[in-house]
Amino acid sequence: QITRSDHGSTVSYRMVFGIVIISLFISAVILYLRRNKLAEIEEPGSEDKARSQLAELHSLKLDEVADLQKFYSTLSRVIRLYLSNRFNLDALTYTSSELNTSMRERGIERWQARLVGELLKRCDLAIYAHIYPDPDSANFDLTLAYEIIEFARVRQR
């Protein structure tokens, strides 16, 4: 036989159980949203990573051969890694002309692919043929690398 006090305690247990379940659900949702927001803040995009690597090149003296060699090898590596990450291209294994063709096949605009191709050709000349441009031209190449990254960022949004 159920008494009035038993019925009241059953209702209060159900109420407490419901409140606990709802509180757990709300806590889980808040934790999920915070975790995703922190991941967005903590993980820089491929553009940000490439820009920070390019920023390191500003400290090199572009009138010394050793620095020019490092400058162009880093520039080539950063652009190729960026293209690999951003467009899922195998940019590290392609030659400059193969990369140009592959970029166009992926739907990247022809003029953007040409910019990348021309920059990588100048990098190849410096790295492999030891043909170095003057410091002003090297600074122009660095600016071009930044522009390549920014054009891709705009295209992504």
Secondary structure, DSSP 8 states (H G I E B T S, - for coil): ---HHHHHHHHHHHHHHHHHHHHHHHHHHHHHHHHHHHHHHHS--HHHHHHHHHHGGGGS-TTSHHHHHHHHHHHHHHHHHHHHHHH---TTTS-HHHHHHHHHHTT--HHHHHHHHHHHHHHHHHHHS-----HHHHHHHHHHHHHHHHHHHHHH-
